[in-house]
Amino acid sequence: AKVLSSVLVSQHQATKANAVSYTAKETKILYPRLKSTKLLAQYIRNHCNRHFLSSVINSGYKFLYRGLSPYQSDVMLQSNSINSGTAVIKITGEPCDLLDPETYQSDDAAKYFQSLEEQMKARGLNIRPSNGHLATTCPKEASRWGDAASIWPLGERNVDFAWLENGGVFWPIPEGRNEQVVVTSSFSMNGFDNGRQGYKLDDALKGDAWEIMFRADNGFLAVPAGLDAELKQNL
C-alpha cells in the first residue's frame, strides 16, 4: 500500500485501558498490550476471523503477509517497546488504494484493477479492489513494500478473500497470461454461489508467493514476520 505518513500525527490514550492508539489521515493504529507471544496467540484465537484462522491451521500454519508503511513500522516499534518484545498493531480504516494510479505508479495497473472491480461487482462478490487490500503468502515478497508482517483480519462481518484461479500475482500481469479468473471461498451478495465452487482459502495460503486480496472492514492485526515461529508454536 502507499505510504500514508512517516510521522506520528497525533497520540492519545484509547478508550480501553489495554491499548494505545495513533492516527494518521484515515488510518487508525492501536496496539493491544500483550506482554507475550502466548497472549498474542490467545488474542488472535479470540478475535481473528474464524474462517481465516481455520484456513491458516488447515494449511499447516501458512501465514499471509503485507509490507508495512514507514508510519506503521514506527508504531510497531512503539508496540515492541511497550510489550517487552511482543510487537503487534491493529490497523483500521486504511484506505483501499488499488484503483489509484499512484499505488503502482501506473495508469495501466489502475485500469486493470478497475476492470476487476467491474467484473467482481457484476458477479455479486462482497470483495473487490475498492474495498480490498493485497497481501502475499511470501514474507520476502511482502518486504518489497516495507517491513514484512503477518496479517490477521478481525471480526466475522465484511471479511472476504479472493485470488487468481491459477495463483500468482494480480499485478504486473505475467507474460502469456491472457485470462484473469478471480476465485473466492465466499458466496455472492445475492446468496447464489459465485460459480467457482471448490476453492479453499487454505489451498491458496499454500501457494508459492501468491497474492490474496482481502477485505477486513473491522481492521486487522499485523505481527512482525520475525515472530512467525513463536506464534505458530502458540496457536
C-alpha positions in Angstrom: 0.0 0.0 0.0 1.0 3.6 -0.4 2.9 5.4 2.4 0.4 7.3 4.4 2.8 9.1 6.7 6.1 8.6 8.2 5.2 10.9 11.1 3.1 10.1 14.2 0.5 12.8 13.6 -1.3 12.6 16.9 -1.2 10.4 20.0 -3.9 9.8 22.6 -5.0 7.2 25.0 -7.5 4.8 23.6 -10.9 4.3 25.3 -9.7 0.9 26.5 -7.0 0.8 29.1 -5.1 -2.0 27.5 -4.4 -0.3 24.2 -2.7 2.8 22.9 -3.7 4.4 19.6 -2.2 6.7 16.9 -4.0 8.3 14.0 -2.7 9.4 10.6 -5.1 10.5 8.0 -7.9 7.9 7.8 -5.9 5.2 9.3 -6.0 4.4 13.0 -3.5 2.1 14.6 -3.8 0.6 18.0 -1.5 -1.9 19.8 -3.0 -4.2 22.4 -0.8 -4.5 25.5 0.1 -8.2 25.1 3.2 -9.0 27.0 3.9 -12.4 25.5 3.5 -14.3 22.3 1.3 -16.7 24.2 -1.1 -13.8 25.0 -0.9 -12.6 21.4 -1.9 -16.1 20.1 -4.8 -16.1 22.6 -5.9 -12.7 21.3 -5.8 -14.0 17.7 -7.8 -17.1 18.6 -10.5 -14.9 20.3 -10.7 -12.0 17.8 -9.4 -13.2 14.4 -11.9 -14.0 11.7 -12.8 -17.7 12.2 -12.7 -18.7 8.5 -9.3 -17.2 8.1 -7.9 -18.7 11.3 -9.2 -22.2 10.5 -7.7 -21.8 7.0 -4.3 -20.9 8.4 -4.5 -24.0 10.6 -5.7 -26.3 7.8 -2.9 -25.0 5.6 -0.3 -26.2 8.1 0.1 -22.7 9.6 0.9 -20.8 6.4 0.6 -17.1 7.0 -0.5 -14.1 4.9 1.8 -11.1 4.8 1.9 -7.4 3.9 4.7 -4.9 3.9 4.3 -2.1 6.5 4.5 1.6 5.6 7.2 3.6 7.5 4.4 5.0 9.7 3.1 1.6 10.6 6.7 0.4 11.3 7.2 3.4 13.6 4.1 2.4 15.6 5.2 -1.2 15.6 8.5 -0.2 17.3 6.5 1.6 20.0 4.4 -1.6 20.5 7.6 -3.6 20.7 8.9 -1.3 23.5 5.6 -1.3 25.4 5.1 -5.0 25.1 8.6 -6.0 26.0 9.4 -7.5 22.7 6.0 -8.8 21.6 5.1 -6.4 18.8 1.6 -6.2 17.3 -0.5 -3.5 15.9 -4.2 -3.2 14.9 -4.8 -1.3 11.7 -8.3 0.1 10.9 -9.6 2.4 8.3 -6.6 2.1 5.9 -7.6 3.5 2.5 -8.1 0.9 -0.2 -5.7 2.1 -2.9 -5.7 -0.5 -5.7 -7.7 1.8 -8.0 -5.2 4.7 -7.5 -2.6 5.0 -10.3 -0.1 6.2 -7.7 -0.1 2.8 -5.9 1.9 1.1 -8.7 2.9 4.3 -10.4 1.0 3.0 -13.4 -2.2 4.0 -15.2 -2.4 0.6 -16.7 -2.4 -1.0 -13.3 -5.3 1.3 -12.2 -7.2 0.3 -15.4 -6.6 -3.3 -14.7 -7.9 -3.2 -11.2 -10.9 -1.1 -12.4 -11.7 -3.9 -14.8 -11.5 -6.4 -12.0 -13.8 -4.1 -9.9 -16.5 -4.2 -12.6 -16.2 -8.0 -13.1 -16.3 -8.8 -9.4 -19.2 -6.4 -8.8 -21.1 -7.9 -11.7 -20.7 -11.4 -10.1 -22.1 -10.0 -6.8 -18.9 -10.6 -4.9 -18.5 -9.0 -1.5 -14.9 -8.2 -2.1 -13.4 -6.1 -4.9 -10.5 -3.7 -5.4 -12.4 -0.7 -4.0 -12.8 -2.4 -0.6 -9.8 -4.7 -0.5 -6.1 -4.8 0.1 -3.5 -7.2 -1.4 -1.3 -9.5 0.7 1.1 -12.3 -0.2 1.9 -15.8 1.0 5.6 -14.9 0.9 7.2 -12.7 3.5 10.1 -11.9 1.2 7.7 -10.5 -1.4 5.9 -8.5 1.3 9.2 -7.0 2.3 9.5 -5.3 -1.1 6.8 -2.9 0.2 8.1 -2.5 3.8 8.8 -4.5 6.9 7.1 -7.8 6.4 4.2 -8.6 8.9 1.7 -11.4 9.0 -1.9 -10.1 9.0 -4.9 -11.3 10.9 -8.3 -10.0 9.8 -10.7 -9.3 12.7 -14.4 -10.0 13.1 -17.0 -12.1 11.2 -18.8 -9.5 9.1 -17.4 -8.0 5.9 -14.3 -10.2 5.8 -13.6 -11.8 2.5 -10.8 -13.2 0.4 -10.1 -13.6 -3.4 -7.2 -14.8 -5.5 -6.4 -15.8 -9.1 -7.6 -19.2 -10.1 -4.1 -20.3 -11.1 -2.3 -18.4 -8.4 0.4 -15.9 -8.8 0.2 -12.1 -8.5 -2.5 -9.7 -9.7 -0.1 -7.1 -11.0 2.0 -7.0 -13.0 0.4 -9.4 -15.4 2.9 -12.2 -16.3 3.7 -12.6 -19.9 1.4 -15.2 -21.6 -1.4 -14.9 -19.0 -4.4 -14.0 -21.0 -7.4 -14.8 -18.7 -7.8 -13.3 -15.3 -10.2 -15.5 -13.4 -10.7 -14.4 -9.8 -12.0 -17.0 -7.3 -13.2 -16.8 -3.8 -14.2 -19.1 -1.0 -17.1 -16.8 -0.2 -20.7 -16.6 -1.5 -22.0 -13.7 -3.6 -24.1 -10.9 -2.1 -27.3 -12.3 -3.6 -26.9 -15.6 -1.9 -26.0 -17.6 -5.0 -22.7 -19.3 -5.4 -20.2 -17.2 -7.4 -19.9 -20.1 -9.9 -16.4 -21.0 -8.9 -17.0 -23.8 -6.4 -14.4 -25.9 -4.7 -11.9 -23.2 -3.9 -10.4 -23.2 -0.4 -8.5 -20.4 1.3 -6.2 -22.9 2.9 -5.1 -24.1 -0.5 -4.4 -20.5 -1.6 -2.3 -19.9 1.5 -0.1 -22.8 0.5 0.6 -21.1 -2.8 4.2 -20.1 -3.7 4.2 -16.3 -3.4 0.5 -16.0 -4.3 -1.2 -12.7 -3.8 -4.6 -12.8 -2.0 -7.0 -9.9 -1.9 -8.6 -9.4 1.4 -11.4 -7.3 2.8 -11.3 -6.5 6.5 -13.7 -3.8 7.4 -13.2 -4.4 11.1 -9.4 -3.9 10.7 -6.6 -6.4 11.0 -3.7 -7.2 13.3 -0.1 -7.0 11.9 2.6 -9.1 13.6 6.3 -8.9 12.5 7.3 -11.9 10.4 10.2 -12.4 12.8 7.7 -13.7 15.4 6.3 -16.4 13.0 8.0 -19.4 14.7 6.9 -18.4 18.2 3.4 -17.5 17.0 3.0 -20.9 15.3 4.0 -22.7 18.4 1.4 -20.9 20.5 -1.5 -21.0 18.0 
